[in-house]
Amino acid sequence: MYRALVEDRTRVQGADHPETLRARHGLGVNLGRLGRWEEALAESRAVCAIRARVLGTDHPDTLVSRREVAVALGWLGRWAEALAAYRRVAAGRERLLGPGHPDTLAARDDEAHCLERLGRGPEAVALYRRVAVLRRCVPDVR
């Protein structure tokens, strides 16, 4: 159904239209849900590239697409690449929303998870702690 929707939206509204990109984003997410991570990654990368060109690199929709790229990379076990993508998401959200915004903090949690998967435990713990402090869950004790 998503492929048909993407085809229809592309034909009627054009490849760069926000609704076409939203449908393509949904296709990528659903490919991932089906465990077809290589296809999900390719679709998410394509949508991210168009959104970055049309909307800008720090637009919320572009950052959502970039996160889907990172998710797919993680599921494929490509943790170093996922880490770089999550860091770009976190940096963009920090510029756009500020360091304490829930979306920024969620991106930093994703970043810490990648650090864990890469065996970089002390860095992960430090980042998790920084996120917890910003969420005001724990005192800032240094």
C-alpha positions as CSV (number, residue, x, y, z in Angstrom):
1,M,0.0,0.0,0.0
2,Y,2.8,2.4,0.8
3,R,4.5,1.8,-2.5
4,A,1.2,2.6,-4.3
5,L,0.8,5.7,-2.2
6,V,4.3,6.9,-3.0
7,E,3.7,6.3,-6.7
8,D,0.4,8.2,-6.6
9,R,1.8,11.1,-4.6
10,T,4.8,11.3,-6.8
11,R,2.7,11.4,-10.0
12,V,0.2,13.9,-8.6
13,Q,2.2,16.2,-6.3
14,G,5.8,15.6,-7.4
15,A,8.8,13.9,-5.9
16,D,9.8,16.8,-3.6
17,H,6.3,17.5,-2.2
18,P,6.0,17.2,1.6
19,E,3.2,14.7,1.3
20,T,5.2,12.5,-1.1
21,L,8.1,12.6,1.3
22,R,5.9,11.7,4.2
23,A,4.6,8.7,2.3
24,R,8.2,7.7,1.4
25,H,9.2,8.1,5.1
26,G,6.3,5.8,6.0
27,L,7.5,3.3,3.5
28,G,11.0,3.3,5.0
29,V,9.6,2.9,8.5
30,N,7.4,0.0,7.5
31,L,10.2,-1.7,5.6
32,G,12.1,-1.7,8.8
33,R,9.2,-3.1,10.7
34,L,9.3,-6.0,8.3
35,G,13.0,-6.5,9.0
36,R,14.0,-5.4,5.5
37,W,16.7,-3.1,6.9
38,E,18.8,-2.6,3.7
39,E,15.7,-1.4,1.9
40,A,14.6,0.7,4.8
41,L,18.1,2.3,4.9
42,A,18.0,3.1,1.2
43,E,14.6,4.7,1.4
44,S,15.4,6.6,4.5
45,R,18.6,7.9,3.0
46,A,16.8,9.0,-0.1
47,V,14.1,10.9,1.8
48,C,16.7,12.5,4.1
49,A,18.7,13.7,1.1
50,I,15.6,15.3,-0.5
51,R,14.4,16.8,2.8
52,A,17.9,18.3,3.5
53,R,18.0,19.8,0.0
54,V,14.4,21.1,0.0
55,L,13.9,22.0,3.7
56,G,17.4,22.4,5.1
57,T,19.6,20.1,7.2
58,D,18.1,21.2,10.6
59,H,14.5,21.1,9.6
60,P,12.5,18.9,12.0
61,D,11.4,16.6,9.1
62,T,15.0,16.2,7.9
63,L,16.1,15.3,11.4
64,V,13.3,12.7,11.7
65,S,14.6,11.2,8.4
66,R,18.2,11.3,9.6
67,R,17.1,9.4,12.8
68,E,15.5,6.7,10.6
69,V,18.8,6.3,8.8
70,A,20.5,5.9,12.1
71,V,17.9,3.3,13.3
72,A,18.4,1.2,10.2
73,L,22.2,1.4,10.5
74,G,21.9,0.2,14.1
75,W,19.6,-2.7,13.1
76,L,22.2,-3.6,10.5
77,G,24.9,-3.7,13.2
78,R,26.7,-0.7,11.7
79,W,27.1,1.1,15.0
80,A,29.9,3.5,14.1
81,E,27.8,4.9,11.2
82,A,24.7,4.9,13.4
83,L,26.6,6.9,16.1
84,A,27.6,9.5,13.5
85,A,24.1,9.8,12.3
86,Y,22.6,10.0,15.8
87,R,25.2,12.7,16.7
88,R,24.1,14.7,13.7
89,V,20.4,14.4,14.8
90,A,21.3,15.4,18.3
91,A,23.4,18.4,17.2
92,G,20.6,19.6,14.8
93,R,18.0,19.2,17.5
94,E,20.2,21.1,20.0
95,R,20.6,24.0,17.5
96,L,16.9,24.0,16.8
97,L,15.3,23.2,20.1
98,G,18.0,23.7,22.8
99,P,20.0,21.2,24.9
100,G,17.2,20.4,27.4
101,H,14.4,19.7,24.9
102,P,12.9,16.2,25.2
103,D,13.6,15.5,21.5
104,T,17.3,16.6,21.9
105,L,17.6,14.4,25.0
106,A,16.1,11.4,23.2
107,A,18.7,11.8,20.5
108,R,21.4,12.0,23.1
109,D,20.0,8.7,24.6
110,D,20.3,7.1,21.2
111,E,23.9,8.4,20.9
112,A,24.7,6.8,24.3
113,H,23.1,3.5,23.3
114,C,25.4,3.4,20.2
115,L,28.4,4.1,22.4
116,E,27.4,1.2,24.6
117,R,27.1,-1.1,21.5
118,L,30.6,0.0,20.4
119,G,32.0,-1.0,23.8
120,R,32.6,2.6,24.9
121,G,30.9,2.2,28.3
122,P,32.5,5.1,30.2
123,E,31.5,7.5,27.5
124,A,28.0,6.1,27.4
125,V,27.6,6.4,31.1
126,A,28.8,10.0,31.1
127,L,26.3,10.9,28.3
128,Y,23.4,9.0,30.0
129,R,24.2,11.0,33.2
130,R,24.4,14.3,31.4
131,V,20.9,13.5,29.9
132,A,19.6,12.6,33.3
133,V,20.8,15.8,34.8
134,L,19.2,17.8,32.0
135,R,16.0,15.9,32.6
136,R,16.4,16.8,36.2
137,C,16.2,13.2,37.2
138,V,19.4,13.2,39.2
139,P,21.4,15.9,40.8
140,D,24.4,17.3,39.0
141,V,27.2,15.9,41.2
142,R,30.7,16.0,39.8
